[in-house]
Amino acid sequence: MRSDAAGTAGGTEPPKRFKSYDLLIGGEDVAGDGWVYTVSGRSLLEDVFTSVSLKRTLEQNPESEEAASHPYVIGRCAVADDKAIDLATQAAAEAAPLWAAVPLEDRMRLGTRFREELLAHEDEFLDMLVAESHPVKLARWELSCLLQVYAPGSLRWYTKQMRVEKQYGDRSLILHRQPDGVVGFNPPQNAPAPSAALAVLAMMAGNAVVVRAPRSIALSTMWLLRDIVMPLLEEIGAPPGVLNAVCSNPKQTLDRWVADPLMDDIFYIGGSQEGLRFEQSCIASGTKPILELAGNDGIVVWSDADVKWAAEAITESFYGSGQICMVPNYVLVHPDIADALVAEVREQVKAIKPGYPEEEDVLLSPVRRSERFFRLLSQALDNGAELVTGGNRTELDGTVSETGVFLQPTVLKVTGLEHARTFDVVREETFFPLIPIIVPEAADDEELLESFLQFVNSNQYGLRNSLWSRSDKVVDTFVRRVVNGGLLKINDSHIGFLPYLPSHGGTGLTGGAFGEANYPMLKTSHVQGVSIAHGVSPYQAVFGDA
């Protein structure tokens, strides 16, 4: 499965800490067309030149023992060519009908065992994400997502959705969900392993999967699939080919998947514009697209809100430097408490720090390409926004610097609701530690409530929304009338995960034409009705006693 040595596609004998993964196709290790190497997230902060040079040296010359033994280098993954990508899809297609025939209760064991193994390997899971530059505190949050998705209550809920049986006279009526067949998973670079873990749900539904580990950051994905998931499938007795994992170029892989008649569904995670074009390509080829695209989440803070806790939720927008799709992207605040909220957010932002990913108090991640951040900031300020705090690059220790790889958490105040969406920073997902607080003109509460609802529902994106209010009337109004998004949180963490509720999915530019809350086990299956009759005349069934 995994080698601590060179593997079949290379040459040197790396130290035991070094992880080396071939392609996984049809239950077998398959040599790739070269390797991609992973250097630690800490090394990229300590010495980016040496880290990048090591990576390039090894990819050009895998025989370099000096580079392979360098402490910055933590592992490598074999790279798939066109032939390997196609072979993985073929292996999945051969396994899919065999796996679909396994009873649902046996397949559901996979989710139970997966959660148990995540807990058993918690430290290694966190180490893998930290090595890929995830702050350890956020790595725990990512793990919490999977622990809730695969929690016992969530799995019981899934089981109920998969099959319902009713007795109707002399007939047994069944509504059940059947697997779609072969599902391709395309995880994003910012959260590859936790996203790839959703493939377990597709397998529980009875599908066989092909997971593409992102070429630029493949190690944690391959570790999770090869060292955690694959042994569980073998334990359950799944046929070879139910899980296939390849490290490959995204366009190369997606193009081949769309063109391959053996591929039934493609779970695509990425940007909205690219994703919507991809959706059209899938539909044209008869492939089901399952889209998890950009979010532009809003937090609404009403006049009676708990300002301190609302501000805590707002500062979640800076976690991971905003490079997480489900963090808040704008705030809409009642004018009566706007000053108090802005002051509280400004104070709480001071606790959001840069640093090495393994440090417990670090929540910011490096931002390598920040040009768009400064364009967005400049446009907002030119259009009349007020800079509350932030707006600069910083070094590892928080010192302001033109060459720093971190960005300060940045808060803007935008006055007026009517023209707020003329600001790109309000209208679009930014993917930076940058959030506007919109303060509408004073009006009576009924008018403000209507304008807030209209603003939230007219968002082109639709991942998550939050409301902070103590008023039963305001809460009830939002629950009944907010139709935007896949998840609405009331007086709660915006990004926190809960059992039963969806972790992903949304409407509009977030989910495409078929967007909604994304339950992968349901999204990768389809409803089928069944009638089993006993002693029923077909003629009478059509015409009755007449």
C-alpha positions in Angstrom: 0.0 0.0 0.0 2.5 2.6 1.1 6.3 2.4 1.1 8.8 4.1 3.4 11.4 3.4 0.7 11.6 4.4 -2.9 8.6 2.6 -4.3 8.4 1.4 -7.9 8.9 4.7 -9.8 12.0 6.0 -8.2 15.4 5.0 -6.9 16.8 6.2 -3.6 16.2 4.7 -0.1 14.7 7.6 1.9 14.6 7.5 5.7 11.7 5.9 7.5 9.8 9.1 8.2 9.5 9.7 4.5 6.2 8.6 2.9 6.1 7.4 -0.6 2.9 6.4 -2.5 2.3 4.8 -5.8 -1.0 5.1 -7.7 -3.8 3.0 -6.3 -5.7 1.3 -9.2 -7.9 -1.8 -8.9 -6.5 -2.6 -5.5 -2.9 -2.6 -6.8 0.1 -0.3 -6.5 0.8 1.1 -10.0 3.9 3.0 -11.0 3.5 6.6 -12.0 5.1 8.8 -14.6 7.5 10.6 -12.2 6.9 12.0 -8.7 5.7 15.1 -6.9 7.3 15.9 -3.6 5.9 17.6 -0.5 8.0 19.9 1.7 6.8 20.9 5.1 4.7 24.0 5.7 7.2 25.2 8.3 10.1 24.9 5.8 8.3 27.2 3.4 8.2 29.9 6.2 11.8 29.2 7.4 13.5 29.2 4.0 11.2 29.3 0.9 14.1 29.3 -1.5 15.6 26.1 -0.2 12.3 24.4 0.0 11.2 25.2 -3.5 14.7 24.3 -4.8 14.6 20.9 -3.1 11.2 20.2 -4.6 12.3 21.0 -8.1 15.6 19.1 -7.7 13.8 16.0 -6.6 11.2 16.2 -9.4 13.9 16.5 -12.0 16.2 13.9 -10.3 14.5 11.4 -8.0 17.9 9.8 -7.5 19.2 12.8 -5.5 19.9 11.2 -2.1 20.9 14.5 -0.5 17.6 16.2 -1.4 15.5 13.2 -0.4 17.1 13.0 3.0 16.7 16.7 3.7 14.5 17.3 6.8 12.3 19.7 4.8 11.1 16.8 2.5 8.4 14.7 4.0 7.1 12.6 1.2 6.2 12.0 -2.5 3.4 10.7 -4.7 3.6 9.1 -8.1 2.0 11.1 -10.9 -0.6 9.5 -13.2 -0.5 9.8 -17.0 -3.5 9.5 -19.4 -3.4 5.7 -19.4 -3.4 5.4 -15.6 -6.3 7.8 -15.3 -8.3 5.7 -17.7 -7.3 2.5 -16.0 -8.5 3.8 -12.7 -12.0 4.6 -14.1 -12.1 1.1 -15.7 -11.2 -0.5 -12.4 -14.0 1.4 -10.7 -16.5 0.5 -13.4 -15.7 -3.2 -12.9 -16.1 -3.0 -9.2 -19.2 -0.8 -9.0 -21.9 -3.5 -9.7 -20.3 -5.9 -7.3 -20.1 -3.4 -4.5 -23.7 -2.1 -5.2 -24.9 -5.7 -4.6 -23.5 -5.7 -1.0 -26.3 -5.0 1.5 -26.6 -1.4 2.7 -26.1 -2.3 6.3 -22.7 -3.9 5.4 -21.7 -0.8 3.4 -22.7 1.5 6.3 -20.1 -0.2 8.5 -17.5 1.6 6.4 -18.6 4.9 7.9 -18.6 3.6 11.5 -15.1 2.1 11.0 -13.8 5.2 9.3 -14.7 7.4 12.2 -13.1 4.9 14.6 -9.9 4.9 12.6 -9.8 8.7 12.4 -9.9 8.9 16.1 -7.3 6.2 16.4 -5.0 8.1 14.0 -5.9 11.6 15.2 -2.3 12.7 15.8 -1.1 11.5 12.4 -4.1 13.2 10.7 -3.2 16.5 12.4 0.5 16.0 11.5 -0.3 15.5 7.9 -2.5 18.7 7.6 0.1 20.7 9.6 2.8 19.5 7.2 0.7 21.0 4.4 0.5 24.4 6.2 -2.8 24.0 8.0 -2.6 25.7 11.4 -3.0 22.9 13.9 -6.1 24.5 15.5 -7.8 24.6 12.1 -6.7 21.0 11.5 -8.6 20.0 14.6 -11.6 21.9 13.2 -11.3 20.0 9.9 -11.2 16.7 11.8 -14.3 17.8 13.7 -16.1 18.0 10.4 -15.5 14.4 9.6 -16.3 13.2 13.1 -19.7 14.9 12.8 -20.4 13.7 9.2 -19.7 10.1 10.3 -21.2 10.4 13.8 -23.6 7.6 14.8 -26.6 9.9 14.6 -25.6 11.1 11.1 -25.2 7.6 9.9 -28.6 6.5 11.3 -30.1 9.5 9.5 -28.4 8.5 6.2 -29.7 4.9 6.6 -33.2 6.2 6.9 -32.9 8.3 3.7 -31.6 5.3 1.7 -34.7 3.1 2.1 -38.3 3.4 3.1 -40.8 0.5 2.9 -44.6 0.7 3.3 -47.4 -1.8 3.1 -50.3 -0.9 0.8 -53.0 -3.5 0.7 -51.5 -6.6 -1.1 -48.4 -4.7 -2.1 -45.1 -3.9 -0.4 -44.0 -0.4 -1.6 -40.3 0.5 -1.5 -38.6 3.8 -2.0 -34.9 3.3 -2.0 -31.8 5.0 -3.4 -29.6 3.2 -5.8 -25.9 4.1 -6.4 -25.1 6.1 -9.6 -22.1 3.8 -10.3 -18.6 5.4 -10.8 -17.9 8.8 -9.1 -14.9 10.9 -9.7 -13.7 13.2 -6.8 -11.8 16.4 -7.5 -10.7 17.8 -4.1 -9.4 21.4 -3.8 -5.9 22.4 -2.9 -6.9 24.3 0.2 -8.4 21.3 2.0 -7.6 18.1 -0.1 -7.7 15.4 2.5 -10.9 16.4 4.4 -12.6 16.9 1.0 -11.4 13.6 -0.3 -12.8 11.9 2.9 -16.3 12.7 1.6 -15.7 9.9 -1.0 -16.3 7.5 1.8 -20.0 8.6 1.8 -20.2 7.9 -2.0 -18.8 4.4 -1.3 -21.3 3.8 1.4 -24.0 4.6 -1.1 -22.7 1.7 -3.2 -20.5 3.6 -5.7 -17.0 2.9 -6.7 -14.8 6.0 -6.7 -11.7 7.5 -8.4 -10.1 10.3 -6.3 -7.7 12.8 -7.8 -5.2 13.9 -5.3 -4.2 17.5 -6.2 -0.8 17.4 -7.9 0.6 20.4 -6.0 -0.4 19.0 -2.5 -1.1 15.3 -2.8 0.5 13.7 0.3 -2.3 14.0 2.9 -4.9 12.8 0.4 -2.9 9.7 -0.5 -2.1 9.0 3.1 -5.8 9.2 4.1 -7.0 7.0 1.2 -4.1 4.5 1.2 -3.4 4.1 4.9 -6.8 4.6 6.5 -9.6 4.0 4.0 -8.2 1.1 1.9 -7.5 -1.2 4.8 -11.1 -0.7 5.9 -12.5 -1.7 2.5 -10.3 -4.8 2.7 -11.6 -5.5 6.2 -15.2 -5.3 5.0 -14.5 -7.4 1.9 -15.1 -4.8 -0.8 -14.0 -5.8 -4.3 -10.8 -4.4 -5.6 -11.4 -1.1 -7.5 -14.0 0.3 -5.2 -11.4 2.9 -4.3 -8.9 4.2 -6.8 -6.5 7.1 -6.1 -4.4 9.0 -8.6 -2.3 12.1 -8.3 -2.7 14.1 -11.5 -3.1 17.4 -13.3 -6.7 18.7 -12.8 -7.5 19.7 -16.4 -6.0 16.5 -17.8 -8.1 14.4 -15.4 -11.4 16.2 -15.6 -11.2 16.3 -19.4 -10.8 12.5 -19.5 -13.5 11.9 -16.9 -16.0 14.0 -18.8 -15.2 12.2 -22.0 -15.3 8.7 -20.5 -18.7 7.0 -20.7 -17.8 4.9 -17.7 -17.8 7.9 -15.4 -21.3 8.6 -14.0 -20.8 11.5 -11.5 -18.1 14.0 -10.9 -17.8 15.7 -7.5 -16.1 19.0 -8.4 -14.8 21.4 -5.8 -13.4 24.7 -7.1 -14.2 28.3 -8.3 -17.6 29.3 -9.4 -16.9 30.4 -13.0 -14.8 27.4 -13.8 -17.3 25.1 -12.0 -20.3 26.4 -13.9 -18.5 25.9 -17.3 -17.6 22.4 -16.1 -21.2 21.8 -15.2 -22.3 22.5 -18.8 -19.6 20.1 -20.1 -20.8 17.4 -17.8 -24.5 17.8 -18.9 -23.5 17.8 -22.5 -21.7 14.4 -22.0 -24.4 12.9 -19.9 -22.4 13.0 -16.6 -23.9 14.2 -13.4 -22.1 17.2 -12.0 -22.0 17.6 -8.2 -20.6 21.1 -7.5 -19.1 22.6 -4.4 -18.0 26.0 -5.5 -17.3 29.4 -4.0 -19.2 30.9 -1.1 -19.9 34.5 -0.2 -21.4 33.9 3.2 -23.2 36.6 5.2 -23.6 37.2 8.9 -26.6 39.4 10.0 -26.4 41.0 13.4 -29.7 42.4 14.7 -30.1 45.2 17.3 -30.6 42.8 20.2 -27.7 40.5 19.4 -25.0 39.4 21.8 -22.3 41.7 20.4 -19.3 39.8 21.9 -20.4 36.4 20.5 -21.4 37.9 17.2 -18.0 39.4 16.9 -16.4 36.0 17.7 -18.4 34.5 14.8 -17.3 37.4 12.5 -13.6 36.8 13.3 -14.0 33.3 11.9 -13.6 35.1 8.5 -9.9 35.4 9.2 -9.3 31.7 10.0 -6.8 30.3 7.5 -6.5 33.8 6.2 -9.9 33.6 4.7 -8.8 30.8 2.3 -11.8 28.6 3.4 -15.0 28.7 1.3 -17.4 28.6 4.3 -16.0 31.4 6.4 -18.1 34.7 6.6 -17.5 37.1 3.8 -19.7 40.1 4.7 -21.6 41.4 7.8 -24.9 43.2 7.8 -25.5 45.0 11.1 -28.4 46.9 12.5 -27.4 50.6 12.7 -28.3 50.8 16.4 -25.4 48.5 17.4 -23.1 49.1 14.5 -20.5 51.1 16.4 -20.4 48.7 19.3 -20.0 45.7 16.9 -17.2 47.4 14.9 -15.3 48.2 18.1 -15.7 44.7 19.4 -14.5 43.1 16.1 -11.5 45.5 16.0 -10.6 44.4 19.5 -11.0 40.6 18.9 -9.0 40.8 15.7 -5.9 41.4 17.8 -5.9 37.7 18.8 -5.8 36.5 15.2 -2.0 35.8 14.7 0.4 34.5 12.1 3.1 32.0 12.9 4.2 28.4 12.2 1.4 26.0 11.6 2.2 23.8 14.5 1.8 26.6 17.0 -1.4 26.4 19.1 -2.3 30.1 18.9 -1.9 30.6 15.2 -4.9 31.0 13.0 -3.5 32.8 9.9 -2.0 31.0 6.9 0.5 32.3 4.4 -1.0 34.1 1.4 1.4 33.7 -1.5 -0.5 35.7 -4.1 -1.9 38.9 -2.6 -2.2 41.2 -5.5 -6.0 40.8 -5.7 -6.3 41.5 -2.0 -4.8 45.0 -2.5 -6.9 45.6 -5.6 -10.1 44.8 -3.6 -9.0 46.9 -0.7 -8.1 49.9 -2.9 -11.4 49.8 -4.8 -13.4 49.7 -1.6 -11.5 52.6 -0.1 -11.7 54.6 -3.3 -15.5 54.0 -3.3 -15.9 55.4 0.2 -15.4 52.4 2.6 -13.6 53.1 5.9 -10.6 51.0 6.9 -11.3 49.8 10.5 -8.1 47.7 10.9 -5.5 45.9 8.9 -4.6 46.3 5.3 -0.9 45.4 5.3 1.4 42.4 4.7 3.2 41.1 7.7 6.1 38.9 8.6 5.9 35.7 10.7 6.1 37.7 13.9 3.3 40.1 12.9 5.7 43.0 11.9 4.3 45.0 9.0 6.5 44.4 5.9 6.2 44.9 2.2 7.7 41.4 1.7 5.7 39.5 4.3 3.8 36.3 3.3 0.9 36.9 5.7 -1.9 39.5 5.4 -3.3 41.3 8.4 -6.9 40.6 9.3 -8.6 43.5 7.5 -12.0 45.0 8.4 -13.9 47.6 6.3 -17.0 49.6 7.2 -19.4 50.2 4.3 -22.1 52.7 4.9 -25.4 52.2 3.1 -27.2 49.1 1.9 -28.5 50.2 -1.5 -25.2 50.5 -3.2 -23.2 48.0 -1.1 -23.0 45.4 -3.9 -21.2 48.0 -6.1 -18.2 47.0 -3.9 -16.5 43.9 -5.3 -15.5 43.0 -1.7 -19.2 42.7 -0.8 -20.5 41.1 -4.0 -17.8 38.4 -4.6 -16.0 35.8 -2.5 -12.6 37.3 -1.8 -10.7 34.3 -0.3 -8.6 36.7 1.8 -8.7 37.9 5.5 -10.9 40.8 4.4 -14.4 41.4 5.5 -16.8 44.4 5.1 -19.3 45.4 7.8 -22.3 47.0 6.1 -24.2 49.5 8.0 -27.5 50.5 6.4 -29.3 53.8 6.8 -31.5 54.2 9.8 -35.1 53.0 9.3 -37.8 51.4 11.3 -37.3 47.7 12.2 -39.9 46.3 9.9 -38.4 48.1 6.9 -34.9 47.1 8.0 -35.9 43.4 8.4 -37.4 43.4 4.9 -34.3 45.0 3.4 -32.0 42.5 5.3 -34.0 39.5 4.0 -33.9 40.9 0.4 -30.2 41.4 0.6 -29.4 37.9 1.9 -31.7 36.2 -0.6 -30.4 38.2 -3.5 -26.8 37.0 -2.9 -25.6 35.3 -6.1 -23.8 32.8 -4.0 -25.4 30.5 -1.4 -23.3 28.5 0.9 -24.0 29.5 4.6 -25.8 32.4 6.3 -25.9 33.3 10.0 -28.2 35.4 12.1 -27.5 36.9 15.5 -30.7 37.9 17.4 -32.6 37.3 20.6 -35.9 38.1 19.1 -38.2 35.0 18.4 -40.0 37.0 15.7 -36.8 37.9 13.9 -35.4 34.4 14.2 -38.7 32.8 13.0 -38.9 35.3 10.1 -35.4 34.3 8.9 -36.0 30.6 9.2 -39.2 30.9 7.2 -38.0 33.3 4.5 -34.3 32.9 3.9 -34.1 30.7 0.8 -30.5 31.4 0.0 -27.9 28.9 0.9 -27.5 25.3 2.1 -27.3 26.1 5.8 -28.6 28.8 8.1 -27.0 29.1 11.6 -28.7 31.1 14.3 -26.7 32.5 17.3 -23.9 29.9 16.6 -20.5 29.5 15.1 -20.7 30.2 11.4 -18.2 27.5 10.5 -18.8 24.9 13.2 -20.1 21.5 12.2 -23.1 19.6 13.6 -24.5 16.1 13.2 -27.4 15.7 10.7 -26.9 19.1 9.2 -24.9 19.4 5.9 -21.2 20.3 6.0 -21.2 21.5 2.4 -23.5 22.5 -0.4 -25.5 25.5 -1.4 -27.5 27.4 -4.0 -26.7 29.8 -6.9 -23.0 30.2 -7.8 -22.1 27.9 -5.0 -24.0 24.8 -6.2 -24.9 25.5 -9.8 -28.2 24.7 -11.4 -28.9 21.8 -9.1 -27.4 23.3 -6.0 -28.7 22.6 -2.5 -27.3 21.3 0.8 -24.8 18.6 -0.2 -25.2 15.2 1.3 -22.7 13.2 -0.8 -24.4 9.9 0.0 -27.7 11.2 -1.5 -26.1 13.3 -4.2 -24.3 10.2 -5.7 -27.4 8.1 -5.7 -30.9 8.2 -7.2 -34.4 7.4 -6.0 -36.1 4.3 -7.3 -39.6 3.1 -6.5 -40.5 -0.6 -6.2 -43.9 -2.3 -5.9 -44.0 -6.0 -4.9 -47.6 -7.3 -5.3 -49.1 -10.5 -3.9 -52.2 -12.0 -5.6 -53.1 -8.8 -7.6 -54.8 -9.0 -11.0 -53.1 -6.6 -13.5 -56.5 -5.9 -15.1 -58.1 -5.0 -11.8 -55.0 -3.0 -10.9 -55.6 -0.8 -13.9 -59.5 -0.7 -14.1 -60.6 -1.7 -10.6 -64.0 -3.5 -10.2 -65.4 -1.5 -13.2 
